[in-house]
Amino acid sequence: MSRWVELLEARDVLMADGAMGTRLFATGLTAGDPPETWNVDHPDRIRDIHRSYIEAGSDIILSNSFGGNRHRLKLHGLQDRVHELNAAAAANARGIADEADRPILVAGSMGPTGELLQPLDDLGADDAADAFAEQAAGLDAGGADILWLETMSALSEVEAGVRGARQASDLPIVVTLSYDTAGRTMMGVTGQEAGAFLAELGVAGIGANCGANLADTEAAVAAIRAAAGDIPVVSKANAGIPVWRGAVLEYDATPEILAAHAHRLREAGISVIGACCGSTPEHLAYVRQVLDGDLPVPDIEAPTITHTVEPSRTRQRRRDI
């Protein structure tokens, strides 16, 4: 039995972590620089971020490897360092997880290639699978418990990612898609389509992350759960909607708003609840206390779907601005 299954069976609901990029920018990362190099150049800062989410109550921490595939790293001339950077990312998370006084799962974060697969563009499915396999091998070597494909939008890339991960590792695979375009992914995939497709692939978890707003994410994971059968469903929504305040881009969801959102998700049968862009350890700590019953559920009305975020803008900000 995998550690993923053991922990799911032991807990009513698991809490994943929050944004990585938000914390990296707060500690000195410059826009346009590859976060993955910090796994070897500034490992203490990465470990501090992981530690802050564990202290907030997270049961699952995602490695700093979202853009760690060869296609994304090639933009920075780092395509020959895939294994090194991913192994370091997983090892940083593993070391902090093993210091905790309770079981903590390390999820090896794997984001999209950044390319469109054939026939929309030049990247072939086999080449994409090879890139995911290369990344998965590094994450496995570094000590990940789970391979976590996130912020996906096309089922063809999801299938390539799952196939590649299985070529390189026996670890459980979780897949989450981003619902940011009128309740669908950028490539038009509905929650029901994703749930049914991924259930056939036999992954260990299915869900949604990032996205346009809390309402869209709640609707997506409800549809995924209805189609996925008994497979655990995951939700890691953004901390609301990004708003410019002067020259600073901030997300508008308070800890109370995210905690009310998390309570609704638990009532809907969602197994793993975390947060994505704009969220902080303070958000997660409040969510943890509400889920544990140490704080009352905030009296905040569920949001309505607005579909106001432009797809192009969503793509630009995707992953933890």
N, C-alpha and C positions, 0 to 999 in steps of 0.2 A: 504493500500500500504506500502511495506517495505521501510526502509531507503535506501536500496540497489537500488531499482527501482527508487525511487525519485531522487537520486543523478545521476544515469545514464541518466535519462530523462532531468536533468538540465544542464548536461555538455556534450560537444562534445566528450571528451575522459577523463577518469579518470586516475590518476597516483597513482599506488601503491608504497609501500616503497621498500627498498633495503635489503641487507643482514643483518641478526641479528648476526650470529656467528662471522663474521669479526669484528664487533664492540665489541662483548663480549671479544674476545681474546685481542683486543686492550686495554681493560680496566681491564684485569687481569684474565680472565677465563683460567684455565689450561686444556690442551688437555686431554680428558678422563673423565673430570668432567661433571656431568649433568647440562646443562644450566638452566633447569627448577627450580632448587633449588634457583637460584638467584632471582626468583620472590618473595621469602620471605626473603632471606638472604641479598640481595642487591637491593631492589626495586628501590632505587633512580637511580642506574646505568641503570636499564632497562628503567625507565621513561625517562632518559636523551636520550637514543637511540631513543625511540619513538618520543620525542620532536624534535630531530635533523632532522628526516625525515619529520615531519609536517612542520618545518621551511623551508625545502628544497622544499616544495610544494606538498607533497604526500596527496592524498585524502583518502587513505586506508592504515592502519597500521596493520601488522600481529602480533599477540601475541607471546610471547616467550614460546611456548608450543609445538614445532614441535615434540619432543620426549616424549610427555606427556601421552602416553597410557601405560597401565599396563605392557605390554610386554617389552617395551623399559625401563621403570622405574625399572622393576624387575632386570635389569642388575646392578643396584646400590642399591638394597634393598629398593626401594622407592614405590613399587607397592601398598602400603596401603595409599599413599598420592596423588592419582590421582586427586580426586576432589579438594583438597586443593591447589595443585600446579597449576592446570588449572584455577581455579577461581581466584587465585592471578594473574596469567598471564593476563587474560582478564581485571581484575580490574585495573592493572597498565596501560594498554593501554587505557582503558575507561577514567581513570582520566585525562590523558594527552590530549586525544581527546576532552574532554569536556571543557578544558581550551582554545581551539583554537577559533579564531574569525570567523570560517567558519565550515560547516559540515564536520566531519571526521568519516569515518566508521572504526569500529574495527572488524577485521577478526580473528576468533579463529583458529589458525594454528593447523592442525592435520596431522602429517606425517605417513608413513607406520608403521606397527607393528614391522617390522624387521624380520618377520617370513614368510615362504612360506606356502600358504594354501593347504589343501588337494586337489588333491592327490599327490602333489609334496612333502609335508611334513605333520607334525602332526596337524597343526592348522586348526580347523574346521571353516566353514564360520559363523556359529552361534556364536562361541566363539569370532571370530574377530569382529563381529557386536556388541557383548556385550562390548568389550573393547572400541570400538569407541563410543558407547552410553554413557559409563561411562565418557569418556573424554569430549564429547559434553555437558553433563549435567553440568560439572564444568565450561566450557567456557560460557555457557548460563547464569549460575548463576553469573558469574563475570562481565557480561555486554556486551558480544560480540553482534555485529549486524549480522554477517554472520559466518557460519561454513565453513572453508577453508581447504579442503583436498588437500595436495600438495605432489609433488615428487612421485607420484604413478607410478607403472609400470605394474601391472596386473589388468585386468578388474574384476577378481573375488574379489580382495581386494577392488577395487573401489566400487563394488556393496555392499560388506559388510559394507564399510564405510558409504555409503549413507543410507543404511538400518538402521545401528546403530544410525547415527545422527538423523534420523527421529523418531526413538524410543524415543529419549531423548528430542527433541527440535522441535519447529516450525520455527526456523530461516532458511533463505535461505541458500542453499548449493552451494558452488563453488568447482569444482574439476580441478586440473591441474596435468598432467603427465609429466615425464621427458624423453626427447628424446635424448638418449645418445649412441645408438648402431646402426650405419648405418641408421639413420633416423627413427628408431623405439625405443620403450622403451626397457628396459632390458629383458622384457618378450615378446617382439616381436610385440607390439601393434602399429599400424600405426595411424597417425593423423585422417584419415578418419574413421577408426574403432572406435576410441575413441569418435569422434564427434557424430557418429550415435548412439553408445551405450548409451552415456550420455544424448543425446537428448531424447531417449526413457525413461530414468529414470526421466526426467523432472527436472533436476537441474537448478539452477539459473544462472550458468556461467560455461564455459568449457575452458580449455586452456592448456598451457605448462609452465613449470618452470624448472630451473636448466639446465641440458642438456650438450651436448658435446661442442657446439659452437653456435654462433649467426645464422649461416646459417641454421643449422638443426632446430633450434627453429622457425625461420621465416617460413620454409617450413612446419613444423608441424602445426603451428597455421593457416596457409593458408588452409591446408587440413581440419583442424577441423572446420573452419568457413564455408567451402563449404558443410560440412556434417551436421552442427548443426542447420541450418535454422536461425531463428531469435534470438537464444540464444546468449547473450553477450559472446565474446571470450576474454580471458585473456592471457597476455604474461609477464612472469618474467624470462628473460634469465640471465645467468651468465654474469659477466663483462669480456667476452672473454674467453680465455683458460688459465689454470694455468701454470705458468712457474717458474722453480726454478732459483732464483738469489742468488747464494751462498747457505745459509741455510734457506732462506726465500722463501716461495711459494707465488707468486703474480699473479694476473690476468692481462692479457695484453690489455684489452680494456680501452682506455681513456674515459673521459666524452664525448668528441666529437664523438667517435665511437658509444657509446651507444645512443647519441642523434640522430645520423643519422639513426641508427637502429630503434629508436622509431618513427622517422618520416616515415620510410617505413611501419612500422606496422599501423600507423594511416591511411596512404594512402590505406592500404589493408583492412581497416574497422575493425581493432581490437579496442575493447571498453575500455580495461583496460591494461595499460602498466606500468610495474615496472621493478625491477631487482632482481637478486638473488646473488649467491656466488661471493664474491670479490667486490661487489658494495658498495659505500659509499654515504653519504649525498651529497658530492660534485658531484658525478655522477648524482644523481637525480635532484639536483638544476639546472645543465646544461640542462638536459632533459626537465625539466619544462619550462625553458626559451625558448627553441626551440619550444616546443609544443604550447606555448602561443604567439609565434611570436616576442618575445623580443630579440631573437638572430637569426641570419640566420641559415638555415639548413647547417650543415657542408658538405663540398664537399668531401664526402668519398664514395668510390665505395662499393656496396653491396658485402659481402663476398661470396665465393663459398664453396660448401659443400666438406669437405675433409675426414670426417670419420676417423680421426687419433687418437682419444682418445680411449684407451683400456677400455672395459666395466668394468673389475675388478677395474681398477684405478678410474673410475668414481664413482663406488659404494663406494669406500673408502673415497672419498672426498665429497660425496653428502651432501648437505645442509650447505652452508655458511662457508666453511673453511676459 
